[in-house]
């Protein structure tokens, strides 16, 4: 029954993605991989959204859950059939220098072969995940999957320090799968975490293969795998890897929407959907959604006026309405790290340079733990920047600026929390920095490689 739940999830996500993402683009493997990875994230997000009203209505039986998911999949299939064809392909040829792609492929494959046994061993040795997984995310999923009104315990203010006000994407999806399976198997959250990790890796590679070439895709995957901190989170069963996927998917769809010959409106609408899924994953996703919408308003407003912004709003609106309803009508009121400070207290902390020094020192220290020596991911990026150099084509400049602006704004928002938090600063830095870095790392890599000169581009004569 777990396999049945997974098949329904992927089917819904795949039919939804087929409405917006072309399959005939080149390289073909990248187009198919893009569809598959987006289908995984879309299916998980959509089934989680659909499960939430069933919980509220007390109607979340296995038969009803599957029936609603299949009805949504049928609606997507009907819409796809009525369109008569999928989205048009990306109209861009990527010239390749012979002999460059093979070494990159071998290095990436070797890294995967070396890391896979270690990741699998850790996943099997920690079936309940790390601390926050079994004490917060998975326990809320068990409440959601419980009988009657047991689900209310998942949003009870009595769950002290368990963030019962956090959005429900991850616990709702796990609970929905447990509901269908008829058991609370640890296999479900374990596989969910690993699937999101694999999807991030594949999505980085697929997006860059379609926009910067095969070698850029393989090298980016290699750099992602070099991040020891990100690899360590693959088996944690936290929401940070899933939200990193939704950040990445949103930016990737905006990037692909700018490619010549493609269905721009559909891709921008899908970007809005994935942004709302980020908001349904963690509170940080609400900030991300607002930042993305604001940045797109500027970019699309300059290009095509308010009409260019509407597809994103239409895509994001249904999911964001669910998130806002949850936050305003269901979730308990719990103090944030900023607390109830006065303006004077906030300003006082902002001008306290010792707090900034402590935060920057911790950030620098955390960056050092990402890897070692020449395989440190930041060292690898430095080498690539020197050897390839940055070259942003005029038609891509707006998208690079958009991605950079979103990441800069998100980084500033995170830092502002550290600078002004009412919680113990040392504790907050030590427990969250690694996870914050994981949230932004894939989107950061995508932006950097979008700006670098393609490594496999044939030389011009």
Secondary structure as UniProt FT lines:
FT   HELIX           2..18
FT   TURN            19..20
FT   HELIX           28..57
FT   HELIX           62..83
FT   TURN            98..100
FT   HELIX           101..125
FT   TURN            127..128
FT   HELIX           131..132
FT   HELIX           133..137
FT   HELIX           138..144
FT   HELIX           148..155
FT   TURN            157..158
FT   TURN            160..165
FT   HELIX           169..181
FT   HELIX           186..211
FT   HELIX           214..225
FT   HELIX           228..232
FT   HELIX           233..235
FT   HELIX           240..257
FT   TURN            260..261
FT   HELIX           264..279
FT   TURN            280..281
FT   HELIX           283..304
FT   TURN            305..306
FT   HELIX           307..325
FT   HELIX           326..330
FT   TURN            337..340
FT   HELIX           343..350
FT   HELIX           353..368
FT   TURN            369..370
FT   HELIX           373..375
FT   HELIX           377..388
FT   HELIX           394..420
FT   HELIX           425..451
FT   TURN            455..456
//
